[in-house]
Amino acid sequence: MENKSNTAQAFWVGLGSFSKFALGLVSAAILSRYFDKTEYGTYRQVLYVYNTLLVIFTAGLPRVFSYFLPRFTLAQGKEIVWKVTKILLFFGFIFSVILFVCSGLISRALNNPELAVGLKYFSPIPLLLLPTLGIEGIFSSYRKTTYIAIYNVSTRLLMLACIVLPVILLKGTYLHAIYGWIVVSFITLIIAYYFKGIPFRGVSTEASNLSLKEIFNYSLPLVSASVATMAIVGANQFYISRYYGTEVFAEFSNGFIEIPFVTMLTGASATVLMPLFSKIVHEKTELNRITTLWNSNMNKSAILIYPMVFFFMSFAKEFVTIIFSDAYLESAKYFSTAMVMNFFNIVMFAPLLFALGEVKFYARMHYAQAVATWLFAYLAMLVFDSPLAIAISYVSIFIIGIWVSIWYSAKKIGVTFFVMFPVPRLLIISLHSVLSIMLVKLALRYILPDLEGILLLAVAGTIYLLLLLASARIFKIKYWDIVLPLLNRKNPTNPGIPKQ
């Protein structure tokens, strides 16, 4: 019997999300050693352009599954899934054509002539990958998140092999990595079509009467928000790429990332909560379940994420040089800066706003952030002439956006800001982590001063974990409450979970 608890569901989503992170991290670690900084910077620019435009051409469609599927029968859901997949296929075709035709224009904008070549070779990939999107929303809606983990882990392992092996075995260039992308994208397309049909085996298609107008009325504001997100994420990347060169951009790209597992945990929580919130709001029953789910999720996320943030902030240089080599020591300062965001992105406001139908506010808020990000990044560049100052301005605007979203979400469901963002509890978790990491640093300095590299991180991590577990009861932190639901095969009683 599949474990239906929210923690177990989030675990499987998180495992799948971690495979995505692992692909990026491992491939970056390998390719940054085989390419020089200029070639590696070009490769990262190709991915930057793709990921930037991706948010536009997906048209917010992968997110409609989590919103609509819980509101329709399984037979009607089958019709919705394939209708949206066909639209994604069409948009993928348009994306590929534009990427090919506009490659020269984009390369001139980023001041890298070689980029035009890479984009032309990369251009078939959107056609192959866009129809694969939405797996997470489909299986999380039907509480079958084990399939998300199976799909993501298997396809990401294939992708990793196809991208890095041609480079390693053939001593290839970044174009060989792109050839591998094309091959594995075709294989992924076939696998995705098979997986999308799994929930509907033996189920006859039934008309849902969900029109394209209704779908786009929900998704287009998300597209608008996605365009703003593209602008937000692209601001510091554009300024650093254009004004500081490909080598600095390579250092920034390797450093300005979230720590391992954070994206896995927050993304998993959002994927699981969205269908639950949508069902509660649609049925208009026991809305207090929303705050119950919210607070439970935030507490668990903080307990798991905050200790990791403090650990990696304390050993940022060691982590970066182990993964990317000593040539990327400068990336550590960007890594430390980016980690500040992890104290705030435990807030899962997006699933709640989407379930409440507040997609227009979500879009407006992101546009305000986009304008502020570009403006303050430019001012930071003029005043400080430093790529690090650009990164700091980005983080500052991000945190302000989180605060505004919490305030608005609290207002919509009739609670206070501090119910949605329990500052005292978060400070206690932070204090526990800070005291533990200070003891670790002292122990390493006076008892094991000669440790370095992987051994240093391994020993420090082990001591840190033991200290956290040993002192958790003093701070009333219950790590086992997070682990035990994963071991329980039955669906535990949880008043905050709508029955399926």
C-alpha positions as CSV (number, residue, x, y, z in Angstrom):
1,M,0.0,0.0,0.0
2,E,1.4,3.4,-0.9
3,N,2.1,5.8,2.0
4,K,-0.3,8.7,1.6
5,S,1.0,10.9,4.4
6,N,2.1,14.4,3.3
7,T,5.6,13.8,4.5
8,A,5.9,10.6,2.5
9,Q,4.4,12.2,-0.6
10,A,6.8,15.1,-0.2
11,F,9.7,12.7,0.2
12,W,9.1,11.1,-3.1
13,V,8.7,14.4,-4.9
14,G,11.8,15.7,-3.1
15,L,13.8,12.7,-4.2
16,G,12.8,13.4,-7.8
17,S,13.7,17.1,-7.4
18,F,17.0,16.2,-5.9
19,S,17.9,14.2,-9.0
20,K,17.4,17.5,-11.0
21,F,19.7,19.3,-8.7
22,A,22.2,16.5,-8.8
23,L,22.3,16.5,-12.6
24,G,23.2,20.2,-12.6
25,L,25.7,19.9,-9.8
26,V,27.5,16.8,-11.1
27,S,27.5,17.9,-14.7
28,A,28.8,21.3,-13.7
29,A,31.5,19.8,-11.6
30,I,32.6,17.6,-14.5
31,L,32.3,20.0,-17.4
32,S,34.0,22.9,-15.5
33,R,37.1,20.6,-15.3
34,Y,37.1,19.6,-19.0
35,F,36.3,23.0,-20.5
36,D,38.3,26.2,-20.0
37,K,36.4,29.1,-18.4
38,T,35.5,30.7,-21.8
39,E,34.0,27.5,-23.2
40,Y,32.3,26.6,-20.0
41,G,30.8,30.2,-19.8
42,T,29.4,29.8,-23.3
43,Y,27.8,26.5,-22.3
44,R,26.2,28.1,-19.2
45,Q,25.0,31.0,-21.4
46,V,23.2,28.5,-23.6
47,L,21.4,27.0,-20.6
48,Y,20.7,30.5,-19.2
49,V,19.0,31.5,-22.5
50,Y,17.0,28.3,-22.6
51,N,15.8,28.4,-19.0
52,T,15.0,32.1,-19.3
53,L,12.8,31.7,-22.3
54,L,11.3,28.4,-21.0
55,V,9.2,30.3,-18.5
56,I,7.5,32.2,-21.3
57,F,6.9,29.3,-23.7
58,T,5.5,26.9,-21.1
59,A,2.7,29.5,-20.7
60,G,2.1,28.4,-17.1
61,L,0.6,25.2,-18.4
62,P,2.4,22.6,-16.2
63,R,0.9,24.3,-13.1
64,V,-2.7,23.9,-14.3
65,F,-2.6,20.2,-13.5
66,S,-2.3,20.7,-9.7
67,Y,-5.2,23.3,-9.8
68,F,-7.7,21.6,-12.1
69,L,-7.2,17.8,-11.7
70,P,-8.3,17.7,-8.0
71,R,-11.6,19.3,-9.1
72,F,-12.5,16.7,-11.8
73,T,-13.0,13.0,-12.0
74,L,-10.2,10.6,-13.2
75,A,-11.8,10.1,-16.6
76,Q,-12.1,13.9,-17.1
77,G,-8.6,14.4,-15.9
78,K,-7.4,12.1,-18.7
79,E,-8.8,14.4,-21.2
80,I,-7.3,17.5,-19.5
81,V,-3.8,16.0,-19.4
82,W,-3.6,15.1,-23.1
83,K,-5.2,18.4,-24.1
84,V,-2.6,20.4,-22.2
85,T,0.2,18.1,-23.5
86,K,-0.7,18.9,-27.1
87,I,-0.6,22.6,-26.4
88,L,2.9,22.2,-24.8
89,L,4.0,20.3,-28.0
90,F,2.9,23.2,-30.1
91,F,4.6,25.8,-27.9
92,G,7.7,23.7,-28.0
93,F,7.8,23.9,-31.7
94,I,7.5,27.7,-31.7
95,F,10.2,27.9,-29.0
96,S,12.6,25.9,-31.1
97,V,12.0,28.0,-34.2
98,I,12.5,31.2,-32.3
99,L,15.7,29.9,-30.6
100,F,17.2,29.0,-34.0
101,V,16.2,32.2,-35.8
102,C,17.1,34.6,-33.0
103,S,20.4,33.0,-32.0
104,G,22.5,35.8,-33.6
105,L,20.5,38.5,-31.9
106,I,20.8,36.8,-28.5
107,S,24.5,36.3,-28.9
108,R,25.0,40.0,-29.7
109,A,23.0,41.0,-26.7
110,L,25.2,38.9,-24.4
111,N,28.4,39.9,-26.2
112,N,29.5,36.4,-27.2
113,P,29.6,35.5,-30.9
114,E,30.1,31.8,-30.2
115,L,26.8,31.7,-28.4
116,A,24.9,31.9,-31.7
117,V,26.5,28.5,-32.8
118,G,25.5,26.8,-29.5
119,L,21.9,28.1,-29.6
120,K,21.4,26.8,-33.2
121,Y,22.5,23.3,-32.3
122,F,20.5,23.5,-29.1
123,S,17.3,24.7,-30.8
124,P,15.6,21.2,-31.3
125,I,15.5,20.5,-27.6
126,P,12.5,22.7,-26.6
127,L,10.3,20.8,-29.1
128,L,11.3,17.5,-27.4
129,L,11.2,18.6,-23.8
130,L,8.2,20.9,-23.4
131,P,5.6,18.1,-23.9
132,T,7.3,16.2,-21.0
133,L,6.4,18.9,-18.5
134,G,3.7,18.4,-15.9
135,I,4.6,15.0,-14.5
136,E,4.8,16.4,-10.9
137,G,1.4,18.1,-11.1
138,I,-0.3,15.0,-12.4
139,F,1.0,12.4,-9.9
140,S,0.9,14.8,-6.9
141,S,-2.8,15.4,-7.7
142,Y,-3.5,11.7,-7.6
143,R,-1.2,11.1,-4.5
144,K,1.1,8.8,-6.5
145,T,4.3,10.7,-6.1
146,T,6.5,7.5,-6.1
147,Y,6.2,7.7,-9.9
148,I,7.6,11.3,-9.8
149,A,10.7,9.9,-8.1
150,I,11.1,7.0,-10.6
151,Y,10.6,9.3,-13.6
152,N,12.9,12.0,-12.5
153,V,15.7,9.8,-11.2
154,S,15.7,7.6,-14.3
155,T,15.6,10.4,-16.9
156,R,18.1,12.5,-15.0
157,L,20.6,9.7,-14.9
158,L,20.2,9.2,-18.6
159,M,20.6,12.9,-19.2
160,L,23.8,13.0,-17.1
161,A,25.3,10.1,-19.0
162,C,24.4,11.5,-22.4
163,I,25.8,15.0,-21.6
164,V,29.1,14.2,-19.9
165,L,30.2,10.9,-21.5
166,P,30.7,12.4,-25.0
167,V,32.9,15.1,-23.4
168,I,34.9,12.7,-21.3
169,L,35.3,9.9,-23.9
170,L,35.8,12.0,-27.0
171,K,37.5,14.9,-25.2
172,G,34.7,17.0,-26.8
173,T,33.7,20.6,-26.8
174,Y,30.5,22.1,-25.3
175,L,28.8,21.2,-28.7
176,H,29.3,17.5,-27.9
177,A,27.4,18.1,-24.6
178,I,24.6,19.6,-26.6
179,Y,24.5,16.6,-29.0
180,G,24.0,14.5,-25.9
181,W,21.1,16.8,-24.8
182,I,19.4,16.2,-28.1
183,V,19.6,12.4,-27.9
184,V,18.4,12.2,-24.3
185,S,15.6,14.7,-24.9
186,F,14.1,12.4,-27.5
187,I,14.4,9.4,-25.1
188,T,12.8,11.5,-22.3
189,L,9.9,12.4,-24.6
190,I,9.0,8.8,-25.1
191,I,9.3,8.0,-21.4
192,A,7.2,11.0,-20.4
193,Y,4.3,10.0,-22.7
194,Y,4.3,6.6,-21.1
195,F,4.3,8.0,-17.6
196,K,1.5,10.5,-18.3
197,G,-0.8,7.6,-19.2
198,I,-0.1,5.6,-16.0
199,P,-2.9,7.2,-13.7
200,F,-5.5,6.6,-16.5
201,R,-4.9,3.0,-17.4
202,G,-8.2,1.2,-18.0
203,V,-10.0,4.6,-17.7
204,S,-12.1,5.8,-20.6
205,T,-11.8,9.4,-21.6
206,E,-14.7,11.6,-20.5
207,A,-15.2,15.2,-21.7
208,S,-14.3,17.6,-18.9
209,N,-15.9,20.7,-20.5
210,L,-12.9,22.5,-19.4
211,S,-12.3,25.0,-22.2
212,L,-9.0,26.4,-23.4
213,K,-10.3,29.8,-22.2
214,E,-10.6,28.6,-18.6
215,I,-7.2,27.0,-18.8
216,F,-5.6,30.1,-20.1
217,N,-7.5,32.4,-17.8
218,Y,-5.7,30.5,-15.0
219,S,-2.4,30.0,-16.7
220,L,-1.8,33.3,-18.5
221,P,-1.4,35.4,-15.3
222,L,1.2,32.7,-14.4
223,V,2.8,33.3,-17.7
224,S,2.9,37.0,-16.9
225,A,4.4,36.1,-13.5
226,S,6.9,33.8,-15.3
227,V,8.0,36.6,-17.6
228,A,8.6,38.7,-14.5
229,T,10.5,35.8,-12.9
230,M,12.6,35.5,-16.0
231,A,13.3,39.2,-15.7
232,I,14.2,38.9,-12.0
233,V,16.5,35.9,-12.5
234,G,18.0,37.3,-15.7
235,A,18.9,40.7,-14.2
236,N,22.1,39.8,-12.4
237,Q,23.0,37.2,-15.0
238,F,22.7,39.8,-17.8
239,Y,24.7,42.5,-16.1
240,I,27.5,40.1,-15.0
241,S,27.6,38.3,-18.4
242,R,27.6,41.5,-20.4
243,Y,29.8,43.8,-18.3
244,Y,32.2,41.4,-16.5
245,G,32.9,38.7,-19.2
246,T,32.4,35.0,-19.6
247,E,35.0,34.0,-16.9
248,V,33.3,36.0,-14.2
249,F,29.9,34.7,-15.4
250,A,31.3,31.2,-15.1
251,E,32.3,31.9,-11.5
252,F,28.9,33.5,-10.7
253,S,27.0,30.6,-12.3
254,N,28.8,28.0,-10.2
255,G,28.4,30.0,-7.0
256,F,25.0,31.6,-7.1
257,I,23.0,28.5,-6.4
258,E,20.9,27.2,-3.6
259,I,22.4,24.7,-1.2
260,P,21.8,21.0,-1.9
261,F,18.4,19.6,-0.7
262,V,16.8,23.1,-0.2
263,T,15.3,23.1,-3.7
264,M,14.4,19.5,-3.2
265,L,12.5,20.2,0.1
266,T,10.7,23.4,-0.9
267,G,9.8,22.2,-4.3
268,A,8.4,18.9,-2.9
269,S,6.4,20.8,-0.3
270,A,4.9,23.1,-2.9
271,T,4.0,20.2,-5.3
272,V,2.2,18.3,-2.5
273,L,0.4,21.3,-0.9
274,M,-1.0,22.8,-4.1
275,P,-3.6,20.0,-4.9
276,L,-4.6,19.9,-1.2
277,F,-5.1,23.7,-1.0
278,S,-7.0,23.7,-4.3
279,K,-9.3,20.9,-3.0
280,I,-10.0,22.7,0.3
281,V,-10.7,26.1,-1.4
282,H,-12.9,24.4,-4.0
283,E,-15.0,22.6,-1.5
284,K,-15.1,25.5,0.9
285,T,-14.9,23.3,4.0
286,E,-12.7,23.7,7.1
287,L,-10.5,26.4,5.8
288,N,-8.5,26.2,9.1
289,R,-6.9,23.2,7.5
290,I,-4.9,25.6,5.4
291,T,-3.1,27.2,8.3
292,T,-2.7,23.7,9.9
293,L,-1.0,22.4,6.8
294,W,1.0,25.7,6.3
295,N,2.4,25.8,9.8
296,S,3.2,22.1,9.9
297,N,5.1,22.4,6.6
298,M,7.0,25.5,7.6
299,N,8.1,24.0,10.9
300,K,9.3,20.8,9.2
301,S,11.0,22.8,6.4
302,A,12.8,25.1,8.9
303,I,14.0,22.2,11.0
304,L,15.5,20.5,8.0
305,I,16.8,23.5,6.0
306,Y,18.1,25.9,8.6
307,P,20.8,23.6,10.0
308,M,22.0,22.9,6.4
309,V,22.1,26.6,5.6
310,F,24.3,27.4,8.6
311,F,26.6,24.4,7.9
312,F,27.2,25.4,4.3
313,M,27.6,29.1,5.1
314,S,30.4,28.0,7.5
315,F,32.1,25.8,4.9
316,A,31.3,27.6,1.7
317,K,34.9,27.8,0.4
318,E,35.5,24.1,1.1
319,F,32.3,23.1,-0.6
320,V,32.9,25.2,-3.8
321,T,36.5,24.1,-4.3
322,I,35.7,20.4,-3.8
323,I,32.9,20.5,-6.4
324,F,34.3,22.9,-8.9
325,S,38.1,22.9,-8.2
326,D,40.4,25.6,-6.8
327,A,39.9,27.6,-10.0
328,Y,36.4,28.6,-8.8
329,L,37.3,29.7,-5.3
330,E,35.8,33.1,-6.1
331,S,32.4,31.3,-6.5
332,A,32.3,30.9,-2.7
333,K,31.3,34.5,-2.1
334,Y,28.3,34.1,-4.5
335,F,27.4,30.9,-2.8
336,S,27.3,32.5,0.6
337,T,25.3,35.4,-0.7
338,A,22.7,33.1,-2.3
339,M,22.3,31.0,0.8
340,V,20.7,34.0,2.7
341,M,17.6,33.4,0.5
342,N,17.2,29.9,2.0
343,F,16.2,31.4,5.3
344,F,13.1,32.8,3.7
345,N,12.1,30.5,0.8
346,I,10.7,28.0,3.2
347,V,7.5,30.0,2.8
348,M,5.2,28.2,0.4
349,F,3.0,31.2,-0.5
350,A,2.7,30.3,-4.2
351,P,0.5,27.1,-3.7
352,L,-1.8,29.0,-1.4
353,L,-2.2,32.0,-3.8
354,F,-2.8,29.7,-6.8
355,A,-5.4,27.7,-4.9
356,L,-7.1,31.0,-3.9
357,G,-7.1,32.1,-7.5
358,E,-4.9,35.0,-6.7
359,V,-2.7,34.6,-9.7
360,K,-3.1,38.2,-10.7
361,F,-1.6,39.4,-7.4
362,Y,1.2,36.9,-7.8
363,A,1.9,38.3,-11.3
364,R,1.8,42.0,-10.1
365,M,4.1,41.2,-7.2
366,H,6.6,39.6,-9.5
367,Y,6.5,42.5,-11.9
368,A,7.2,44.9,-9.1
369,Q,10.2,42.7,-8.0
370,A,11.4,42.6,-11.6
371,V,11.5,46.4,-12.0
372,A,13.2,46.8,-8.6
373,T,15.7,44.0,-9.3
374,W,16.9,45.5,-12.6
375,L,17.0,49.1,-11.2
376,F,18.9,48.3,-8.0
377,A,21.2,45.8,-9.8
378,Y,22.2,48.6,-12.2
379,L,22.6,51.1,-9.4
380,A,24.8,48.6,-7.5
381,M,26.9,48.1,-10.6
382,L,27.4,51.9,-11.0
383,V,28.1,52.6,-7.4
384,F,30.2,49.6,-6.4
385,D,31.3,48.3,-9.8
386,S,31.2,44.8,-8.3
387,P,29.4,41.6,-9.5
388,L,28.9,40.7,-5.8
389,A,27.0,43.9,-5.2
390,I,24.7,42.9,-8.0
391,A,24.1,39.6,-6.3
392,I,23.4,41.2,-3.0
393,S,20.8,43.6,-4.5
394,Y,19.1,40.5,-6.0
395,V,18.9,38.8,-2.6
396,S,17.5,41.9,-0.9
397,I,14.7,42.3,-3.4
398,F,13.9,38.6,-3.1
399,I,13.5,38.8,0.7
400,I,11.2,41.9,0.4
401,G,9.0,40.0,-2.1
402,I,8.7,37.1,0.4
403,W,7.5,39.5,3.2
404,V,4.9,41.1,0.9
405,S,3.6,37.7,-0.2
406,I,3.3,36.5,3.4
407,W,1.4,39.6,4.4
408,Y,-1.0,39.3,1.5
409,S,-1.6,35.6,2.0
410,A,-2.3,36.2,5.7
411,K,-4.8,38.9,4.9
412,K,-6.7,36.7,2.4
413,I,-7.3,33.9,4.9
414,G,-7.9,36.2,7.9
415,V,-4.9,35.6,10.1
416,T,-1.9,37.8,11.2
417,F,1.5,38.0,9.5
418,F,3.1,36.2,12.4
419,V,0.8,33.2,12.1
420,M,2.1,32.7,8.6
421,F,5.7,33.5,9.6
422,P,6.3,32.3,13.2
423,V,9.4,34.4,14.0
424,P,9.9,33.1,17.6
425,R,10.0,29.4,16.4
426,L,12.3,30.2,13.5
427,L,14.7,32.1,15.9
428,I,14.8,29.1,18.2
429,I,15.7,26.7,15.3
430,S,18.3,29.2,14.2
431,L,19.8,29.5,17.7
432,H,20.1,25.7,18.0
433,S,21.9,25.5,14.6
434,V,24.3,28.5,15.3
435,L,25.4,27.1,18.7
436,S,25.9,23.7,17.3
437,I,28.0,25.0,14.3
438,M,30.1,27.1,16.7
439,L,31.0,24.1,18.7
440,V,31.9,22.2,15.6
441,K,34.2,25.0,14.4
442,L,35.9,25.2,17.8
443,A,36.4,21.4,17.9
444,L,38.0,21.5,14.4
445,R,40.3,24.4,15.3
446,Y,41.7,23.0,18.5
447,I,41.4,19.2,18.1
448,L,41.6,18.5,14.3
449,P,43.3,21.6,12.8
450,D,44.9,19.7,9.9
451,L,41.7,18.4,8.2
452,E,40.8,19.7,4.8
453,G,38.8,18.9,1.7
454,I,36.2,16.2,1.7
455,L,37.4,14.7,5.0
456,L,36.9,18.1,6.7
457,L,33.3,18.3,5.4
458,A,32.6,14.7,6.4
459,V,34.0,15.0,9.9
460,A,32.4,18.4,10.5
461,G,29.0,17.2,9.1
462,T,29.1,14.1,11.4
463,I,29.9,16.1,14.5
464,Y,27.3,18.7,13.6
465,L,24.6,16.1,13.1
466,L,25.3,14.4,16.4
467,L,25.3,17.7,18.3
468,L,21.9,18.6,16.7
469,L,20.3,15.3,17.6
470,A,21.8,15.3,21.1
471,S,20.6,18.8,22.0
472,A,17.3,18.8,20.0
473,R,15.2,18.0,23.1
474,I,16.5,21.1,24.9
475,F,15.1,23.3,22.1
476,K,11.9,21.3,21.7
477,I,12.9,20.2,18.1
478,K,11.5,16.8,17.1
479,Y,13.5,15.4,14.1
480,W,11.9,12.0,14.5
481,D,8.4,13.5,13.9
482,I,9.6,14.2,10.3
483,V,11.3,10.8,9.8
484,L,8.6,8.4,11.3
485,P,5.9,9.1,8.7
486,L,8.2,7.9,6.0
487,L,8.4,4.5,7.8
488,N,4.7,4.2,8.3
489,R,3.1,2.4,5.3
490,K,-0.4,3.3,6.5
491,N,-2.0,6.7,6.0
492,P,-1.7,8.3,9.5
493,T,-4.5,10.3,10.9
494,N,-3.9,13.9,10.2
495,P,-6.7,16.5,10.6
496,G,-5.0,18.8,8.2
497,I,-5.2,16.4,5.3
498,P,-8.3,16.2,3.2
499,K,-9.3,12.6,2.7
500,Q,-8.8,11.3,-0.8
